[in-house]
């Protein structure tokens, strides 16, 4: 990250962005459950959405805005109810949400994006949503803290809020990219997982904004897995309002590369934060696959390990059960020679090679357990059948994951 | 099952089969951990094996016997160590096992099949294996109880042993098909899951025996899922010794159909028993997908639901969270219209429609919870976009699953 530096805040770090959180009483009592992101000027917007056949109403709404509306200027998010499997009434609720926000913010309803997260199959309490929008509009400010407030307001079973901002220089101007995300359960590859909202004051064409985002999600959000369940609501949006005053990025080159670097940094940071905050998780599990035959195979192998319940339960037990890792590589669908594979583990407590050429290496169980007892653990897999690599992130599988999801709805 | 009837026992139910169990001290103390199946005459053999790229040594050994040896006559199974990721020493151990058994049973080593289940990456204690074989050969009998003993001896984290036998008449002769299996964790579609051994006194050609087995595993073992992890050791073998005295089945027709019906009954029974005995499970979850566009899509949809951690945790919590079921259908990879889907649940406590045309139906949460509190729960999904159906079996996800797998190796 030679060109970029981490700065303060999240979605209000970039020039011209405001935010707010509100307690609207959607489902939770006595906590914020609605958020607003607002730009003082219209933005270019790009988005990536869930690959689930069952798409929530706000996903359909946002896809339409991103593809067909010239600009976007606000995002209204609620936690508690997903507005998924809600039929035409669900779409009506999106329209009412956008109309209400549009009227209060004095912008077209076609520039209001919407996000929902929570229980599937329940209708939104639309009057409470409308009251919430009023509160949000009244409360919005450009303060750095407003971004943090919004990041807290979109949490469901998340235990920590997730935000980050970075800056870089281009042509004498400072461009900032900030973002927030929520995501904890129901997280799996195949799309920009969960809700992530990125704001930037970069001036950039809509085409390049979409291209940068689509490329970035592949190695960030799509490489995290908590439980293998791809949600109906997964959404990642980027709003770019141009207020940094840089020459508009309309072609690939140095400025575009810097923008991509900043966007990747933000997305990867938020993705890892989500993986480490997996429901009930006690550890962030990083899996690096080295020397794979191609990039896509490296990704599939890495995700197969982060997706293995048996591996995740072993990490929870601090058990150096490398056989489960080798097994997960083996059922990934990628062909390879098991007798070439090396498997190591690494954390702040040290590193150890567990498996050499597909067989048990000479290691100390005690030391391996110590390495696996840290809150961030990396598994390094050397396939020795190529030159490509990929990283995936997940978490351990714990009693609390089961507890949270056995009780979630009630 | 008009043509077949359930009879007593398991692998020793068919004429000419003997079995035994022994405490060989492979890994467990004070419990049986080795089993023998033996036929007094040579058998035709058929097998299906794991699709995992990482194949355990006994899988490679058995594949070779099934494909290249004219007959098989015995199976030696050990629990505790998988003999997977053990390199050439692992293969040497298979050869020593077969040589020892062959010598003591006075049969060629190329007619000895081998099965192992347990920890990956450890070498077998081959001297204890050899002592175990001696005990097994000394103890073997044709008693019905000997089959039950063998079924107990191959258990690992299984809580109940699994065996079944059925008979049918053909041309005035009684043919029996019996079997046993073990399987609890690391269970997922894509192959004859875990270890299953079927014995029959049918006279049948090797080609038709293999064809019947391969067809049967698709809708039995391949439709169960406990945790999505496909093992390195999955094996299903059938031995047919011809002692029923029926005219050898050498072509398709009534006798072959009856044999397939009996084999399917045995395999489906054993598969469901494994699913219901998933590690830590408190409930058997059956998912029936109706009116899908084709058979394969029906299977994929059904397995996507039994494989969903969120759905499984909801079943454990007796929570009628149909949104997670719809969501799991949606990320299965099969295209469909979510607004046509109906979802019901059913058990001995009653039935209730939870979702009608992709939206919440009018049901009582209290009643739904009662239905979901039974030890066997069926989810019925009506896709309304075709005429094909499939069933899959899984279990709930519980604290105990995590506990078992966090501690398994130690």
Interface residues (C-beta under 8 A of the other chain):
Chain A: X51 X52 X53 X54 X55 X82 X84 X85 X86 X87 X119 X120 X121 X122 X185 X186 X188 X190 X227 X228 X229 X230 X231 X232 X307 X308 X309 X310 X313 X314 X316 X317 X319 X321 X322 X323 X324 X326 X327 X328 X329 X330 X331 X332 X334 X335 X336 X338 X339 X355 X357 X358 X359 X360 X397 X398 X399 X401 X402 X403 X404 X405 X406 X407 X408 X409 X410
Chain B: X51 X52 X53 X54 X82 X84 X85 X86 X87 X119 X120 X121 X122 X185 X186 X188 X190 X227 X228 X229 X230 X231 X232 X307 X308 X309 X310 X313 X314 X316 X317 X319 X321 X322 X323 X324 X326 X327 X328 X329 X330 X331 X332 X334 X335 X336 X338 X339 X355 X357 X358 X359 X360 X397 X398 X399 X401 X402 X403 X404 X405 X406 X407 X408 X409 X410
